[in-house]
C-alpha cells in the first residue's frame, strides 16, 4: 500500500452490506501495513472486514 491514512467519512452509510465489503476490500491494498482507515462515528465496519482492527471509535488499523 501507499497510504498511511485513508479517510472514508460519511460514505459507508449510503451502501448496503455487500457494497461496504467491496469498498473496504478495494481500500485494503492501498493502505500500508500499520495504516489507518478512518470512518465517521455513525458508521461501523462490523461484519464488513476481519482484517482491520478497531483501535478507537471510528478508527481502524491494518496489521
C-alpha positions as a Markdown table, in Angstrom:
| # | Residue | x | y | z |
|---|---|---|---|---|
| 1 | Unk | 0.0 | 0.0 | 0.0 |
| 2 | Unk | 1.0 | 3.6 | -0.5 |
| 3 | Unk | -1.2 | 5.4 | 2.1 |
| 4 | Unk | -0.7 | 5.7 | 5.8 |
| 5 | Unk | -4.3 | 7.1 | 6.3 |
| 6 | Unk | -7.5 | 6.9 | 4.3 |
| 7 | Unk | -10.4 | 9.0 | 5.4 |
| 8 | Unk | -13.7 | 7.4 | 4.3 |
| 9 | Unk | -16.1 | 9.5 | 6.4 |
| 10 | Unk | -19.8 | 9.7 | 5.8 |
| 11 | Unk | -19.5 | 7.3 | 2.8 |
| 12 | Unk | -20.4 | 3.9 | 4.1 |
| 13 | Unk | -23.8 | 4.9 | 5.4 |
| 14 | Unk | -25.1 | 5.0 | 1.8 |
| 15 | Unk | -24.1 | 1.4 | 1.0 |
| 16 | Unk | -25.6 | -2.0 | 1.6 |
| 17 | Unk | -23.5 | -4.7 | 3.3 |
| 18 | Unk | -22.1 | -6.3 | 0.1 |
| 19 | Unk | -21.1 | -2.9 | -1.3 |
| 20 | Unk | -19.4 | -2.0 | 2.0 |
| 21 | Unk | -17.5 | -5.2 | 1.9 |
| 22 | Unk | -16.4 | -4.5 | -1.7 |
| 23 | Unk | -15.3 | -0.9 | -0.9 |
| 24 | Unk | -13.2 | -2.0 | 2.1 |
| 25 | Unk | -11.7 | -4.8 | 0.0 |
| 26 | Unk | -10.6 | -2.2 | -2.5 |
| 27 | Unk | -9.2 | 0.1 | 0.2 |
| 28 | Unk | -7.1 | -2.5 | 2.0 |
| 29 | Unk | -4.4 | -2.9 | -0.7 |
| 30 | Unk | -3.9 | 0.9 | -0.8 |
| 31 | Unk | -3.1 | 1.0 | 3.0 |
| 32 | Unk | 0.4 | 0.4 | 4.2 |
| 33 | Unk | 0.8 | -2.1 | 7.0 |
| 34 | Unk | 0.0 | -0.2 | 10.2 |
| 35 | Unk | -2.0 | 2.3 | 8.2 |
| 36 | Unk | -5.4 | 3.7 | 9.4 |
| 37 | Unk | -8.8 | 3.7 | 7.8 |
| 38 | Unk | -11.0 | 6.4 | 9.4 |
| 39 | Unk | -14.8 | 6.4 | 9.1 |
| 40 | Unk | -17.4 | 8.6 | 10.7 |
| 41 | Unk | -18.9 | 8.0 | 14.2 |
| 42 | Unk | -22.2 | 7.0 | 12.7 |
| 43 | Unk | -20.6 | 4.2 | 10.7 |
| 44 | Unk | -19.2 | 0.8 | 11.5 |
| 45 | Unk | -17.2 | -2.0 | 9.8 |
| 46 | Unk | -18.7 | -4.7 | 12.0 |
| 47 | Unk | -19.3 | -7.7 | 9.8 |
| 48 | Unk | -17.6 | -6.0 | 6.8 |
| 49 | Unk | -14.0 | -6.9 | 7.3 |
| 50 | Unk | -12.0 | -9.1 | 9.8 |
| 51 | Unk | -8.5 | -7.8 | 8.8 |
| 52 | Unk | -8.8 | -4.3 | 10.1 |
| 53 | Unk | -8.6 | -3.9 | 13.9 |
| 54 | Unk | -10.7 | -1.2 | 15.7 |
| 55 | Unk | -8.3 | 0.9 | 17.7 |
| 56 | Unk | -10.6 | 3.8 | 18.7 |
| 57 | Unk | -14.1 | 4.8 | 17.8 |
| 58 | Unk | -14.3 | 5.0 | 14.0 |
| 59 | Unk | -10.5 | 4.3 | 13.6 |
| 60 | Unk | -9.3 | 1.0 | 12.2 |
| 61 | Unk | -5.7 | -0.1 | 11.7 |
| 62 | Unk | -4.3 | -2.6 | 9.2 |
| 63 | Unk | -2.0 | -5.0 | 10.9 |
